[in-house]
Amino acid sequence: MHMPDNGPPEQVTPNEILTPLEGEGGRLRLPPLQQIGARLALGVGSLIALVTVAVLIDEVCSRRGLPAMPTNLSSPDARAAFENYKLIHQMVFDRGINLFEAIVVKALLPLFTAILG
C-alpha cells in the first residue's frame, strides 16, 4: 500500500496524548475495563504474595533441628538414623515445594498472566 507524501508528520507531545485520560487532581483515569483488570491483577498478585509467605512460614516452622544422637550408637546405627533424618527433612521440603507449585505456579500465575495479557 502506497501512502501519499503529505509533508512532515505531525508531532504530538506527551501531554496531548495523556489529556483524554486525565481525571480529578491530575491523576490518570483508566477506562472501566482497564480499571477492573488492574484491580483483578492487584488482587491476584496479592494472593500470590500471601500464599508465598504462608508456604515459607510453613517451611520454616516444619524444620527441625538435628535429632539427639545417643552416644552409645554404633557407626552403622548412627548413619541409619542420620539417613532417616535426611529423608524426613526432604519429604517436608518437597511438600512445601509441591504446595507452592500447585497453588501459585499452576493456578494463580496463569490467571495473573491472563489478566495482564
Backbone bond lengths (Angstrom), bond angles and torsions (degrees), N, CA, C in turn:
res aa  C-N    CA-C-N  psi(-1)  N-CA   C-N-CA  omega(-1)  CA-C   N-CA-C  phi
1 M - - - 1.448 - - 1.528 107.88 -
2 H 1.302 116.41 129.62 1.452 121.75 -176.92 1.528 108.68 -101.33
3 M 1.344 114.77 126.53 1.464 119.45 -179.98 1.526 108.27 -98.94
4 P 1.317 117.59 136.33 1.463 120.10 178.97 1.520 110.50 -69.20
5 D 1.319 115.10 147.99 1.454 121.16 179.44 1.521 108.21 -87.58
6 N 1.328 115.44 107.74 1.460 121.02 -178.76 1.513 112.38 -106.20
7 G 1.300 117.85 20.31 1.457 120.42 -179.32 1.524 110.46 99.40
8 P 1.305 115.80 -166.99 1.472 119.40 -177.18 1.529 110.67 -68.29
9 P 1.339 116.70 148.52 1.467 119.14 179.51 1.530 110.99 -69.81
10 E 1.304 114.38 149.78 1.463 120.05 -179.81 1.526 108.77 -71.81
11 Q 1.322 116.91 135.66 1.454 120.70 178.79 1.519 109.66 -95.27
12 V 1.336 114.20 138.08 1.460 120.41 -179.36 1.516 107.86 -120.22
13 T 1.304 116.48 135.17 1.463 120.73 -180.00 1.530 109.63 -86.53
14 P 1.330 117.26 157.80 1.470 119.84 177.61 1.520 112.59 -59.14
15 N 1.315 118.42 -35.14 1.465 120.06 179.09 1.522 111.74 -64.17
16 E 1.326 117.27 -35.29 1.465 120.24 178.40 1.528 110.97 -68.86
17 I 1.336 117.03 -31.11 1.460 120.23 179.10 1.525 110.27 -71.42
18 L 1.329 116.81 -41.17 1.454 120.98 -174.94 1.526 113.79 -85.89
19 T 1.312 119.54 -11.63 1.464 122.13 -177.44 1.523 113.25 -56.41
20 P 1.345 121.11 -43.04 1.464 118.73 -179.82 1.533 113.20 -67.78
21 L 1.328 118.56 -17.31 1.460 121.25 -177.90 1.516 113.43 -95.10
22 E 1.340 117.83 -7.90 1.455 119.71 -176.31 1.513 110.79 -70.48
23 G 1.319 114.13 136.63 1.461 120.76 177.56 1.513 109.50 -114.92
24 E 1.331 115.40 -149.30 1.457 120.88 -179.36 1.522 110.19 -71.99
25 G 1.309 116.48 142.32 1.454 121.66 175.65 1.514 113.96 69.09
26 G 1.312 119.48 18.80 1.448 122.34 178.83 1.526 113.98 77.06
27 R 1.324 117.84 4.16 1.472 120.51 178.47 1.523 109.68 -79.78
28 L 1.322 115.04 150.71 1.457 119.19 177.44 1.515 110.03 -75.45
29 R 1.306 115.98 136.79 1.457 122.33 179.29 1.523 107.72 -109.25
30 L 1.333 115.98 115.24 1.458 120.54 179.04 1.522 110.01 -81.08
31 P 1.311 117.16 152.39 1.461 119.53 172.30 1.537 109.40 -62.27
32 P 1.335 118.13 157.00 1.468 121.46 -174.92 1.534 114.18 -54.66
33 L 1.317 118.32 -41.43 1.455 120.50 -178.73 1.532 110.94 -66.16
34 Q 1.327 117.24 -38.39 1.460 120.65 177.18 1.530 111.42 -70.49
35 Q 1.337 117.44 -32.38 1.462 120.68 175.62 1.529 110.43 -63.36
36 I 1.314 116.76 -43.90 1.463 121.28 178.47 1.525 110.09 -63.69
37 G 1.328 116.89 -44.03 1.459 120.94 178.67 1.521 112.08 -61.71
38 A 1.323 116.58 -41.51 1.470 120.37 179.32 1.523 110.83 -65.64
39 R 1.333 117.47 -40.38 1.469 120.62 178.09 1.524 111.19 -66.82
40 L 1.326 116.90 -41.70 1.467 119.91 177.52 1.531 111.08 -63.59
41 A 1.320 116.62 -43.84 1.469 120.44 179.12 1.525 110.42 -62.94
42 L 1.308 117.81 -40.36 1.455 121.26 177.77 1.527 110.93 -64.04
43 G 1.331 116.26 -42.04 1.468 120.24 179.22 1.517 112.22 -65.38
44 V 1.324 116.81 -46.80 1.467 120.34 -179.25 1.530 110.22 -68.11
45 G 1.317 117.98 -39.69 1.466 120.91 176.86 1.521 111.26 -62.55
46 S 1.329 117.28 -40.19 1.465 120.97 177.03 1.518 110.91 -65.66
47 L 1.321 117.17 -39.50 1.462 121.20 177.92 1.528 111.18 -64.86
48 I 1.327 116.98 -39.70 1.469 120.80 176.58 1.529 109.70 -61.35
49 A 1.331 116.95 -44.82 1.465 120.43 179.32 1.525 110.87 -63.72
50 L 1.329 117.84 -41.16 1.455 122.13 179.88 1.529 111.50 -63.95
51 V 1.331 116.80 -44.81 1.468 120.72 178.93 1.523 110.39 -64.75
52 T 1.324 117.03 -40.11 1.466 120.48 178.82 1.525 110.71 -61.35
53 V 1.316 117.10 -45.40 1.463 120.88 178.91 1.526 110.29 -64.30
54 A 1.335 117.99 -41.86 1.467 121.12 179.72 1.527 111.45 -62.91
55 V 1.328 117.48 -41.74 1.469 120.56 178.67 1.531 110.23 -66.55
56 L 1.327 117.98 -40.07 1.460 120.79 177.55 1.529 111.66 -64.46
57 I 1.328 117.52 -41.72 1.463 120.77 177.90 1.522 110.14 -64.04
58 D 1.330 116.69 -42.82 1.460 120.30 177.77 1.525 110.94 -61.37
59 E 1.319 116.39 -40.24 1.469 120.86 179.64 1.518 110.58 -64.45
60 V 1.318 117.57 -44.36 1.463 121.09 -179.16 1.536 110.57 -66.64
61 C 1.337 116.46 -41.53 1.468 119.72 -179.09 1.530 112.13 -70.74
62 S 1.313 118.14 -25.82 1.465 121.55 -178.19 1.522 112.45 -82.85
63 R 1.306 117.67 -14.13 1.470 119.98 -179.52 1.517 110.09 -72.35
64 R 1.265 114.56 139.67 1.454 121.19 177.72 1.528 108.20 -119.26
65 G 1.297 115.99 156.53 1.451 120.83 175.13 1.525 109.46 -75.88
66 L 1.292 115.24 177.36 1.464 119.15 176.56 1.518 109.54 -63.34
67 P 1.321 117.48 140.82 1.461 119.22 178.93 1.529 110.33 -68.95
68 A 1.323 115.29 152.56 1.457 119.96 177.68 1.530 108.14 -71.53
69 M 1.290 116.29 122.01 1.467 121.36 -179.05 1.528 109.18 -97.71
70 P 1.314 117.05 123.98 1.463 118.52 174.36 1.529 109.96 -62.56
71 T 1.290 115.90 145.44 1.467 119.88 -177.02 1.523 112.72 -74.83
72 N 1.332 116.69 -16.95 1.458 118.74 -177.16 1.532 113.25 -91.44
73 L 1.344 118.49 10.45 1.469 120.87 178.82 1.520 109.88 -75.33
74 S 1.298 114.06 141.27 1.460 118.34 174.56 1.527 108.80 -77.70
75 S 1.299 116.41 165.95 1.450 121.65 -177.92 1.533 112.68 -57.77
76 P 1.352 120.37 -45.61 1.472 119.23 178.41 1.527 112.49 -65.30
77 D 1.325 118.44 -35.93 1.468 120.63 178.82 1.529 110.97 -68.73
78 A 1.319 116.07 -40.93 1.465 119.85 178.07 1.517 110.24 -64.60
79 R 1.324 117.12 -40.95 1.458 121.03 178.01 1.530 110.60 -62.61
80 A 1.334 117.54 -42.58 1.473 121.67 179.31 1.529 110.45 -64.46
81 A 1.341 117.12 -41.66 1.467 120.26 178.83 1.525 110.41 -63.58
82 F 1.317 116.72 -42.47 1.465 120.37 179.47 1.522 111.32 -66.86
83 E 1.313 118.08 -39.12 1.470 121.61 177.21 1.535 110.38 -63.29
84 N 1.328 116.96 -39.24 1.466 120.44 176.77 1.526 110.80 -64.17
85 Y 1.329 116.30 -41.00 1.456 120.18 177.02 1.525 110.84 -61.06
86 K 1.317 116.90 -45.47 1.468 120.55 179.28 1.526 110.94 -61.53
87 L 1.337 117.42 -39.08 1.464 121.53 179.63 1.522 110.82 -64.85
88 I 1.327 116.38 -44.56 1.467 119.84 178.96 1.525 110.49 -64.47
89 H 1.319 116.96 -42.68 1.462 121.11 178.35 1.530 110.77 -60.68
90 Q 1.316 117.62 -42.56 1.467 121.23 179.32 1.525 111.17 -65.35
91 M 1.332 117.32 -36.86 1.464 120.60 178.51 1.532 110.86 -64.66
92 V 1.319 116.99 -41.72 1.470 120.88 178.29 1.525 110.12 -64.89
93 F 1.319 116.69 -43.38 1.463 121.21 179.12 1.529 110.72 -62.97
94 D 1.327 117.06 -44.81 1.466 120.74 179.40 1.526 111.82 -62.96
95 R 1.329 117.01 -34.41 1.465 120.12 178.60 1.529 110.20 -62.83
96 G 1.324 117.18 -43.85 1.466 120.47 178.62 1.516 112.23 -64.39
97 I 1.319 116.43 -42.53 1.468 120.54 178.66 1.525 110.53 -64.18
98 N 1.322 117.24 -44.25 1.473 120.70 -179.46 1.523 111.27 -65.50
99 L 1.328 117.00 -38.32 1.460 120.66 177.58 1.525 110.63 -64.28
100 F 1.323 117.19 -46.04 1.466 121.27 178.28 1.527 110.43 -61.29
101 E 1.319 116.39 -45.05 1.466 120.31 -178.47 1.523 111.58 -63.92
102 A 1.328 116.91 -42.50 1.469 120.20 -177.96 1.522 111.72 -66.89
103 I 1.324 116.94 -41.16 1.467 118.94 -175.05 1.526 111.57 -84.99
104 V 1.316 116.92 -52.31 1.469 119.95 -172.14 1.520 111.59 -82.68
105 V 1.332 116.69 -56.03 1.467 119.87 -171.44 1.531 112.12 -70.02
106 K 1.319 117.41 -41.43 1.468 119.61 -174.81 1.516 114.26 -91.90
107 A 1.335 118.63 -21.32 1.460 119.88 -176.52 1.531 112.84 -112.83
108 L 1.336 117.35 -56.76 1.457 119.47 -171.44 1.525 113.70 -81.58
109 L 1.314 117.74 -38.05 1.459 119.72 -178.07 1.533 112.88 -64.20
110 P 1.345 120.15 -43.05 1.475 118.62 174.73 1.534 112.67 -62.30
111 L 1.339 116.31 -36.53 1.456 119.63 177.31 1.533 110.52 -64.67
112 F 1.320 116.28 -44.57 1.475 121.60 177.98 1.527 110.57 -60.17
113 T 1.327 116.74 -43.55 1.458 121.21 179.42 1.521 111.44 -65.02
114 A 1.329 116.62 -40.01 1.467 120.31 178.69 1.530 111.74 -64.48
115 I 1.327 115.80 -38.34 1.469 119.10 179.60 1.524 110.55 -66.75
116 L 1.339 116.06 -42.58 1.463 119.03 -178.10 1.531 112.42 -77.60
117 G 1.335 116.46 -24.49 1.454 120.53 -174.75 1.478 111.77 -69.37
